[in-house]
Amino acid sequence: MRKMETHTISVLVDNKFGVLARVAGLFSGRGYNITSLTVNETQDPKRSQMTIVTKGDDTIIEQIDSQLNKLVDVLKVEDLTNHNFIERELALIKIHVIDANKKSQIIQLVEIFEGKIVTVHKNELGIELSGRAGKIDNFVALLADFGEMKLARSGRVALSRDEEF
């Protein structure tokens, strides 16, 4: 049985119309799923940096790498997974809480996880949390027992630490 692992792939591309669609089409056309995708201009407005999170075994990841490198506007592909890299994600969470005691417990959790309370209403708290994806997963799991919530996540952004300037 093949071992499916989560991979974080950094892709530097020309900042042109249709590049995102071609990259996403490469994944969907081959039946690969994208767990997370972020795209932003770099300091050079002619270039964009994509961070793609996907799952696959070594063969699938090699195929993804090979296919991405064949796309005309792709300049560099790097699987960061087995390298030293920085990653962060942002989550915005809205939780419905009526009980004042539960509300104070949630506020304590937010402090422990170094998050921020961004809105407070009578029966609702708005929370901002950033960090590694696992940190956000843990926080959301702990919060699930407190009440109904809505969640929006930015997707992972990542940079290699090994890369020289």
Backbone bond lengths (Angstrom), bond angles and torsions (degrees), N, CA, C in turn:
res aa  C-N    CA-C-N  psi(-1)  N-CA   C-N-CA  omega(-1)  CA-C   N-CA-C  phi
1 M - - - 1.451 - - 1.528 109.64 -
2 R 1.325 116.30 133.42 1.456 121.33 -178.51 1.522 110.71 -77.95
3 K 1.331 115.05 142.24 1.456 120.67 -178.85 1.534 109.63 -89.25
4 M 1.341 115.54 114.10 1.460 121.64 178.76 1.524 108.62 -89.91
5 E 1.320 116.79 118.87 1.452 122.16 -179.81 1.521 110.35 -120.16
6 T 1.311 115.39 155.14 1.459 120.72 174.87 1.521 108.63 -80.01
7 H 1.330 116.11 133.13 1.460 122.13 -179.97 1.522 109.78 -124.67
8 T 1.327 115.52 140.77 1.453 122.76 174.09 1.519 107.17 -107.61
9 I 1.332 115.96 117.59 1.459 121.71 -175.49 1.525 109.09 -115.60
10 S 1.316 115.95 127.29 1.460 122.64 177.28 1.522 107.98 -99.89
11 V 1.340 115.80 130.29 1.465 120.61 -178.02 1.529 108.94 -130.71
12 L 1.321 116.20 120.04 1.455 121.76 175.20 1.527 107.33 -95.00
13 V 1.326 116.71 126.52 1.466 121.53 -175.80 1.523 110.70 -131.80
14 D 1.339 115.25 160.86 1.455 119.84 168.62 1.515 107.24 -69.04
15 N 1.310 116.38 138.66 1.461 121.52 -178.80 1.529 108.53 -83.28
16 K 1.322 115.21 81.36 1.464 121.23 -177.03 1.519 110.38 -129.61
17 F 1.320 114.18 156.06 1.457 122.34 176.22 1.537 109.96 -56.11
18 G 1.328 117.47 131.95 1.455 122.50 173.65 1.517 116.86 90.43
19 V 1.342 118.35 -9.38 1.465 120.56 -178.02 1.526 110.80 -63.73
20 L 1.321 116.60 -45.79 1.461 120.42 179.23 1.528 110.58 -59.49
21 A 1.321 116.90 -43.55 1.471 120.86 -179.88 1.530 110.99 -62.65
22 R 1.326 117.15 -38.93 1.478 120.03 179.46 1.531 111.28 -68.00
23 V 1.317 115.96 -40.11 1.473 119.25 178.82 1.533 110.17 -66.36
24 A 1.320 116.74 -47.57 1.471 120.34 178.61 1.526 110.65 -62.68
25 G 1.318 116.98 -38.56 1.461 121.42 178.56 1.512 112.42 -64.51
26 L 1.322 116.63 -35.15 1.464 120.71 176.47 1.536 109.99 -58.69
27 F 1.326 116.15 -44.10 1.467 120.74 -179.66 1.532 111.05 -67.99
28 S 1.316 116.59 -51.25 1.469 119.22 -176.30 1.520 111.70 -66.55
29 G 1.320 117.34 -35.51 1.459 121.10 -179.03 1.521 113.52 -66.02
30 R 1.324 116.29 -22.64 1.465 120.63 -179.88 1.527 112.42 -107.91
31 G 1.337 115.91 4.73 1.458 120.25 177.15 1.514 114.63 77.45
32 Y 1.331 117.68 21.98 1.459 121.49 177.35 1.521 108.48 -95.21
33 N 1.308 116.20 144.26 1.457 120.44 -179.15 1.525 110.55 -100.31
34 I 1.313 116.10 142.83 1.462 122.30 172.23 1.523 106.98 -101.73
35 T 1.322 116.44 118.15 1.460 121.95 178.91 1.523 111.17 -78.25
36 S 1.321 115.67 -37.94 1.458 121.90 -178.85 1.517 108.02 -150.67
37 L 1.339 115.42 142.79 1.464 120.92 179.09 1.515 109.27 -145.90
38 T 1.323 116.21 123.99 1.460 120.94 173.11 1.524 108.06 -127.75
39 V 1.318 115.47 145.70 1.461 121.57 179.95 1.523 108.15 -140.90
40 N 1.317 115.83 131.29 1.459 121.00 177.16 1.518 109.79 -148.76
41 E 1.336 114.78 151.81 1.457 119.43 172.19 1.515 108.89 -62.65
42 T 1.315 116.22 148.76 1.462 121.14 172.50 1.526 107.81 -87.84
43 Q 1.332 117.17 -171.10 1.461 120.12 175.86 1.523 110.70 -63.93
44 D 1.330 116.66 -20.89 1.464 122.34 173.91 1.528 107.23 -98.46
45 P 1.324 119.29 112.07 1.463 121.47 -176.01 1.538 114.25 -62.77
46 K 1.326 116.91 -9.75 1.471 120.44 176.78 1.522 111.69 -82.63
47 R 1.325 117.10 -7.87 1.469 122.57 -176.69 1.533 110.42 -125.24
48 S 1.323 115.25 148.24 1.463 121.55 172.55 1.517 108.97 -127.11
49 Q 1.316 114.79 150.36 1.459 122.20 177.82 1.518 108.18 -110.82
50 M 1.322 116.72 125.32 1.465 122.43 175.23 1.516 108.51 -106.86
51 T 1.306 116.30 139.14 1.460 121.57 169.38 1.513 105.80 -118.37
52 I 1.328 115.74 117.65 1.459 122.01 -177.10 1.524 108.10 -116.15
53 V 1.326 116.34 128.93 1.461 121.51 174.21 1.512 106.91 -111.02
54 T 1.338 115.67 127.33 1.455 121.68 -178.15 1.521 109.26 -145.57
55 K 1.311 116.50 167.81 1.464 121.06 176.93 1.517 108.98 -117.16
56 G 1.338 115.03 142.56 1.448 119.49 176.93 1.508 111.31 179.16
57 D 1.322 115.24 163.88 1.459 119.78 173.54 1.529 107.94 -84.45
58 D 1.326 117.37 -179.47 1.458 120.92 -176.56 1.528 112.30 -58.68
59 T 1.329 116.94 -39.11 1.463 121.22 -178.99 1.524 111.02 -64.41
60 I 1.319 116.74 -46.43 1.466 121.19 -179.54 1.526 110.21 -63.33
61 I 1.319 117.82 -44.63 1.467 121.33 -178.59 1.530 110.04 -64.70
62 E 1.323 117.55 -38.92 1.470 120.26 175.84 1.520 111.00 -62.76
63 Q 1.338 117.10 -39.81 1.465 120.84 177.69 1.528 110.82 -64.71
64 I 1.325 116.73 -43.76 1.463 120.88 178.46 1.523 109.55 -60.00
65 D 1.320 116.97 -47.81 1.463 122.18 179.14 1.530 110.74 -57.35
66 S 1.308 116.29 -48.53 1.464 121.96 -179.26 1.525 111.81 -61.64
67 Q 1.337 116.86 -45.99 1.463 121.44 -178.96 1.527 111.72 -67.05
68 L 1.336 116.97 -39.82 1.466 119.66 177.48 1.527 110.65 -62.10
69 N 1.323 116.82 -42.70 1.465 120.89 -179.42 1.526 113.00 -65.13
70 K 1.318 117.86 -19.70 1.464 121.70 178.45 1.528 112.82 -81.23
71 L 1.338 116.85 -18.28 1.459 119.59 -179.67 1.532 109.61 -70.42
72 V 1.323 115.64 136.00 1.459 122.84 -172.82 1.533 113.09 -57.13
73 D 1.314 118.15 -44.88 1.459 121.15 -173.68 1.530 114.15 -88.13
74 V 1.329 117.36 4.09 1.462 120.93 178.04 1.529 108.85 -86.68
75 L 1.325 116.04 124.95 1.463 122.01 -177.17 1.526 112.83 -98.56
76 K 1.340 116.52 -34.88 1.462 120.24 -177.13 1.517 109.51 -156.32
77 V 1.336 116.25 136.12 1.463 122.57 176.34 1.521 107.38 -124.49
78 E 1.338 115.90 131.34 1.462 119.92 179.45 1.524 109.54 -140.63
79 D 1.333 116.05 120.89 1.465 120.74 172.89 1.524 106.44 -81.88
80 L 1.316 116.57 109.60 1.464 121.94 -175.66 1.524 113.42 -80.58
81 T 1.311 116.64 -11.65 1.464 122.59 -168.48 1.518 114.32 -50.21
82 N 1.303 118.75 -47.20 1.458 121.21 -176.34 1.526 112.37 -99.91
83 H 1.332 115.96 21.84 1.453 121.72 179.26 1.526 109.52 -121.61
84 N 1.291 114.99 171.73 1.452 121.55 177.26 1.527 107.83 -81.58
85 F 1.347 117.64 115.70 1.457 120.04 -179.48 1.516 111.57 -144.32
86 I 1.330 113.95 159.38 1.453 122.90 178.03 1.518 107.10 -99.93
87 E 1.329 118.06 133.28 1.459 121.02 176.28 1.517 109.95 -137.07
88 R 1.314 115.40 145.72 1.454 121.76 175.67 1.515 109.01 -147.99
89 E 1.313 113.84 155.37 1.457 122.19 176.72 1.522 107.05 -143.60
90 L 1.305 116.47 152.69 1.458 121.97 177.98 1.518 108.79 -115.78
91 A 1.321 116.48 137.07 1.463 121.52 175.35 1.522 109.04 -126.73
92 L 1.321 115.00 136.05 1.457 121.73 170.15 1.519 106.50 -112.28
93 I 1.317 115.92 128.66 1.461 121.43 -174.76 1.515 109.07 -129.30
94 K 1.313 115.43 132.76 1.463 121.38 174.73 1.525 105.66 -116.93
95 I 1.324 116.64 122.95 1.463 120.20 -178.40 1.523 110.44 -123.98
96 H 1.307 114.41 134.19 1.465 122.36 179.60 1.529 107.86 -87.83
97 V 1.339 116.54 117.46 1.466 121.60 -178.29 1.525 108.81 -138.52
98 I 1.328 115.56 125.02 1.458 120.51 178.29 1.528 110.17 -98.80
99 D 1.312 117.24 -42.70 1.458 123.74 -175.93 1.536 111.46 -70.01
100 A 1.335 117.43 123.82 1.467 122.79 -178.31 1.525 111.98 -62.89
101 N 1.339 117.55 -35.69 1.452 121.24 179.09 1.531 110.70 -65.11
102 K 1.334 115.93 -43.19 1.471 119.60 177.36 1.524 110.84 -64.09
103 K 1.324 115.86 -37.85 1.466 120.28 179.69 1.533 109.90 -60.98
104 S 1.335 117.38 -43.89 1.470 119.81 179.80 1.536 110.99 -67.97
105 Q 1.329 117.92 -34.12 1.464 120.76 176.25 1.531 110.90 -64.86
106 I 1.320 116.07 -39.85 1.469 120.49 178.08 1.525 110.07 -64.91
107 I 1.317 117.18 -42.81 1.462 121.44 178.50 1.523 110.55 -60.03
108 Q 1.341 117.67 -39.54 1.460 121.54 176.48 1.526 110.95 -63.95
109 L 1.335 117.14 -42.09 1.470 120.74 177.49 1.527 110.61 -61.59
110 V 1.320 116.28 -42.43 1.469 120.59 178.65 1.527 109.77 -59.25
111 E 1.315 117.33 -43.10 1.468 121.15 178.45 1.521 111.57 -63.98
112 I 1.331 117.23 -43.44 1.468 121.65 179.88 1.529 110.30 -60.75
113 F 1.333 116.84 -40.82 1.459 122.13 -178.31 1.531 112.59 -86.58
114 E 1.334 117.05 5.95 1.462 123.94 178.39 1.530 112.42 58.40
115 G 1.328 115.08 40.53 1.455 121.02 176.14 1.515 110.57 -96.08
116 K 1.331 115.76 -171.70 1.459 121.42 179.19 1.523 109.59 -133.35
117 I 1.316 115.42 141.46 1.459 120.51 169.17 1.523 104.76 -86.36
118 V 1.333 117.48 118.54 1.468 120.26 -175.86 1.521 112.66 -104.88
119 T 1.332 117.63 -20.91 1.465 120.77 173.62 1.520 109.21 -145.74
120 V 1.330 114.66 145.25 1.460 120.98 176.16 1.521 107.52 -133.79
121 H 1.315 115.01 125.16 1.459 121.63 173.91 1.518 107.12 -128.46
122 K 1.306 116.75 173.49 1.460 121.57 -175.68 1.531 112.40 -49.88
123 N 1.313 118.63 -49.15 1.469 122.09 -176.14 1.531 112.94 -120.89
124 E 1.329 116.45 26.84 1.457 118.67 -173.47 1.513 111.38 -152.79
125 L 1.326 115.48 142.24 1.460 122.15 172.49 1.517 108.26 -121.43
126 G 1.331 116.51 139.42 1.458 122.42 172.22 1.511 108.19 -108.36
127 I 1.325 116.85 128.60 1.463 122.07 -172.59 1.526 109.54 -124.71
128 E 1.330 115.25 138.91 1.465 122.42 172.90 1.523 107.38 -115.65
129 L 1.331 116.27 130.06 1.458 120.82 179.82 1.517 108.73 -139.65
130 S 1.320 116.39 134.13 1.465 119.75 175.72 1.521 108.94 -129.98
131 G 1.317 114.11 155.94 1.463 120.10 179.49 1.511 110.42 151.47
132 R 1.314 115.19 -165.73 1.461 120.35 177.58 1.529 109.20 -64.71
133 A 1.313 115.93 151.72 1.468 121.30 -177.54 1.526 111.64 -56.23
134 G 1.328 117.43 -39.09 1.459 121.33 179.71 1.515 112.74 -63.44
135 K 1.307 117.06 -36.50 1.472 121.76 177.05 1.525 109.61 -62.50
136 I 1.316 116.45 -44.75 1.469 120.60 -179.99 1.515 110.26 -66.41
137 D 1.333 117.40 -41.94 1.473 121.19 176.78 1.527 111.08 -57.12
138 N 1.331 116.52 -45.40 1.476 121.16 179.92 1.526 111.61 -63.18
139 F 1.332 116.31 -43.51 1.459 120.44 179.94 1.532 110.93 -62.24
140 V 1.318 116.35 -46.19 1.471 121.00 -179.52 1.528 110.31 -62.59
141 A 1.319 117.31 -39.34 1.472 120.53 178.50 1.528 110.85 -62.96
142 L 1.334 117.10 -41.43 1.463 120.62 178.37 1.526 111.60 -68.21
143 L 1.308 116.29 -35.65 1.461 121.79 -177.97 1.535 112.76 -72.86
144 A 1.317 116.99 -23.29 1.472 122.06 -175.05 1.530 112.86 -57.66
145 D 1.318 117.89 -29.03 1.462 121.82 -178.37 1.534 113.31 -77.33
146 F 1.318 117.23 -11.22 1.462 120.55 -173.04 1.521 114.55 -91.20
147 G 1.303 118.14 -20.10 1.458 118.68 -179.25 1.516 112.44 155.99
148 E 1.315 113.87 -177.77 1.461 121.01 -179.52 1.519 109.38 -70.16
149 M 1.340 115.85 134.55 1.458 118.37 -179.54 1.519 111.48 -138.98
150 K 1.322 114.12 159.27 1.463 122.52 172.02 1.520 106.65 -120.45
151 L 1.326 114.85 145.11 1.453 120.27 -172.44 1.517 110.08 -136.27
152 A 1.334 116.42 134.69 1.463 122.58 171.09 1.523 107.12 -128.89
153 R 1.349 115.79 128.40 1.464 120.70 179.93 1.517 109.66 -118.86
154 S 1.318 115.58 142.84 1.457 121.00 -176.30 1.523 112.96 -74.26
155 G 1.307 117.74 -26.35 1.455 121.13 -168.16 1.520 108.23 94.13
156 R 1.297 115.04 158.52 1.457 121.39 -174.66 1.526 111.62 -76.21
157 V 1.311 116.47 139.11 1.453 122.74 166.17 1.519 106.32 -117.39
158 A 1.328 116.20 143.22 1.464 118.94 -174.55 1.517 111.11 -149.75
159 L 1.329 114.96 149.73 1.456 123.40 174.72 1.517 109.01 -137.36
160 S 1.317 115.89 141.26 1.454 121.25 175.95 1.518 109.52 -70.57
161 R 1.312 116.47 137.76 1.462 120.36 174.36 1.527 110.38 -85.90
162 D 1.327 116.41 -21.31 1.464 121.68 -176.61 1.519 112.51 -76.73
163 E 1.338 116.61 -20.22 1.455 121.62 -174.99 1.523 110.64 -69.64
164 E 1.319 115.43 136.39 1.463 119.34 176.44 1.514 109.43 -91.81
165 F 1.328 115.51 155.64 1.458 120.62 179.72 1.502 111.16 -78.36
